[in-house]
C-alpha cells in the first residue's frame, strides 16, 4: 500500500466518528439525507480541511462515503487504514501474530459457544475484530454479558488481551489496546500527520474517549454532538467542554463549515 497523503494545502484535519456523528443512527441510505450529502460534498471540495473518518465499523460501511468526501478512512476501531482514492489501499495496522491469536484462540471457540447458547445471532467478521448482533428478543446488553461470561472461562492470558465493547446495535470482540487513538498515532508514525497541522476530533461514543484524550494532549480540539452517550457527556463536562446542542450530522456539518471558512 502506498502511504496516503493529506491534501497539500490542508491546514486543518477534522477527524470524526462515523455512526452517530456523520451518519445519524438508523439511517440506511446516506444519499437520502441532504445534510450528509452536503458534508461529503463540502469535504471533497475543501482545499484547507482534510477529513479523516475514524470508525468502529467495517470498511464496507464507510468506504463509499469516504471516497465521496475525499477522506481517509480508519475503520475497525481505527486499526485498518484505507485511502479510498487508490485501488488496493488497505493497510492493517495490527500485528499479524496478535490477529491470529484473536481469531483462532478467542473468536473460533466463541462462535461454537454462541451457536449453542444464542442461536439466531448475527456475526460480521472483519479484518481485526468480530461484531455480533443479538437474536430477536435479546438486547445488546444481554449479549455482552454472555460474551463476557464465556471469555471469563478462558485462561488468564486470553482474558487479559480480549476487549468486549457493546454498541447500540452490536457487540465487538477485539484485542485490548487496539483502538481509535492508536490508529491516530499511526498516522503520525507513517508520516501522514505531522506537527503543525491543526487537529479537531468529533465523536459521540465511549470509543471516542481515547481519541478525545489524545487530541487534547496533542494540542487539538474536541467536540461532541447532542446525541453523545452519557460517558462522553460526563467526560466533556468534567473538563469544562461543550456538548453542542446540535445532534449527529448537523453538528459535524457545522464544524466542517466553520473550519472551511477559517
CORVENDA-V121522 format. One record per backbone hydrogen bond with DSSP energy under -1.0 kcal/mol. NH is the residue of the N-H (numbers start at 1). CO is the residue of the C=O. E is the energy in kcal/mol with one decimal. If there is no record, write none. Layout:
nh->NH co->CO e->E
nh->NH co->CO e->E
//
This chain:
nh->10 co->7 e->-1.9
nh->11 co->48 e->-1.9
nh->12 co->48 e->-1.9
nh->13 co->198 e->-3.0
nh->14 co->50 e->-2.3
nh->15 co->200 e->-2.7
nh->16 co->52 e->-2.5
nh->17 co->202 e->-2.3
nh->20 co->23 e->-3.3
nh->21 co->18 e->-1.8
nh->22 co->18 e->-2.3
nh->23 co->18 e->-2.1
nh->27 co->24 e->-1.9
nh->32 co->29 e->-1.7
nh->33 co->30 e->-1.3
nh->37 co->33 e->-2.3
nh->38 co->34 e->-2.2
nh->39 co->35 e->-2.3
nh->40 co->36 e->-2.5
nh->41 co->37 e->-2.3
nh->42 co->38 e->-2.9
nh->43 co->39 e->-2.4
nh->44 co->40 e->-2.2
nh->45 co->41 e->-1.9
nh->46 co->42 e->-1.2
nh->50 co->12 e->-2.5
nh->52 co->14 e->-2.6
nh->53 co->72 e->-2.6
nh->54 co->16 e->-2.6
nh->55 co->74 e->-2.7
nh->62 co->59 e->-1.0
nh->63 co->59 e->-1.8
nh->66 co->62 e->-2.4
nh->67 co->63 e->-2.4
nh->68 co->64 e->-2.2
nh->69 co->65 e->-2.2
nh->71 co->66 e->-2.7
nh->72 co->51 e->-1.6
nh->73 co->82 e->-2.5
nh->74 co->53 e->-3.3
nh->75 co->80 e->-2.5
nh->76 co->57 e->-3.2
nh->77 co->55 e->-1.2
nh->78 co->55 e->-1.3
nh->79 co->75 e->-1.2
nh->79 co->76 e->-1.1
nh->80 co->75 e->-1.6
nh->81 co->91 e->-2.8
nh->82 co->73 e->-2.8
nh->86 co->83 e->-2.2
nh->91 co->81 e->-2.8
nh->93 co->79 e->-2.8
nh->99 co->95 e->-1.9
nh->100 co->96 e->-2.3
nh->101 co->97 e->-1.8
nh->102 co->98 e->-2.2
nh->103 co->99 e->-2.5
nh->104 co->100 e->-2.4
nh->105 co->101 e->-1.8
nh->106 co->102 e->-1.1
nh->107 co->102 e->-2.7
nh->108 co->103 e->-1.3
nh->110 co->106 e->-1.7
nh->111 co->107 e->-2.4
nh->112 co->108 e->-1.4
nh->113 co->109 e->-2.0
nh->114 co->110 e->-2.6
nh->115 co->111 e->-2.0
nh->117 co->113 e->-2.6
nh->118 co->114 e->-2.6
nh->121 co->118 e->-1.4
nh->122 co->133 e->-2.4
nh->124 co->131 e->-2.8
nh->126 co->129 e->-2.7
nh->130 co->173 e->-1.9
nh->131 co->124 e->-2.5
nh->132 co->171 e->-2.7
nh->133 co->122 e->-2.9
nh->138 co->135 e->-1.9
nh->143 co->139 e->-2.3
nh->144 co->140 e->-2.7
nh->145 co->141 e->-1.9
nh->146 co->142 e->-1.8
nh->147 co->143 e->-2.4
nh->148 co->144 e->-2.6
nh->149 co->145 e->-2.2
nh->150 co->146 e->-2.0
nh->151 co->147 e->-2.7
nh->152 co->148 e->-2.2
nh->153 co->150 e->-1.5
nh->154 co->151 e->-1.5
nh->158 co->155 e->-1.2
nh->159 co->155 e->-2.5
nh->160 co->156 e->-2.5
nh->163 co->174 e->-3.0
nh->165 co->172 e->-2.2
nh->167 co->170 e->-3.4
nh->171 co->132 e->-2.7
nh->172 co->165 e->-2.9
nh->173 co->130 e->-2.8
nh->174 co->163 e->-2.6
nh->176 co->161 e->-2.8
nh->178 co->175 e->-1.8
nh->179 co->177 e->-1.2
nh->182 co->179 e->-1.0
nh->183 co->179 e->-1.4
nh->184 co->180 e->-2.0
nh->185 co->181 e->-2.1
nh->186 co->182 e->-1.9
nh->187 co->183 e->-1.1
nh->189 co->185 e->-2.3
nh->190 co->186 e->-2.5
nh->191 co->188 e->-1.3
nh->192 co->187 e->-2.0
nh->193 co->187 e->-2.0
nh->197 co->194 e->-1.6
nh->198 co->11 e->-2.3
nh->200 co->13 e->-2.0
nh->201 co->221 e->-2.5
nh->202 co->15 e->-2.0
nh->203 co->223 e->-1.6
nh->208 co->205 e->-2.0
nh->209 co->206 e->-1.7
nh->212 co->208 e->-2.2
nh->213 co->209 e->-2.2
nh->214 co->210 e->-2.4
nh->215 co->211 e->-3.1
nh->216 co->212 e->-2.1
nh->217 co->213 e->-2.1
nh->218 co->214 e->-1.9
nh->219 co->216 e->-1.4
nh->220 co->215 e->-3.0
nh->221 co->199 e->-2.2
nh->223 co->201 e->-2.1
nh->226 co->246 e->-2.5
nh->228 co->225 e->-1.6
nh->229 co->204 e->-3.3
nh->233 co->229 e->-2.1
nh->234 co->230 e->-2.6
nh->235 co->231 e->-2.0
nh->236 co->232 e->-2.7
nh->237 co->233 e->-2.6
nh->238 co->234 e->-2.4
nh->240 co->237 e->-1.4
nh->241 co->236 e->-3.2
nh->244 co->224 e->-2.4
nh->251 co->247 e->-1.6
nh->251 co->248 e->-1.0
nh->252 co->248 e->-1.9
nh->253 co->249 e->-2.9
nh->254 co->250 e->-1.7
nh->255 co->251 e->-2.3
nh->256 co->252 e->-2.4
nh->257 co->253 e->-2.5
nh->258 co->254 e->-2.3
nh->259 co->255 e->-2.5
nh->260 co->256 e->-2.3
nh->261 co->257 e->-1.7
nh->262 co->258 e->-1.0
//
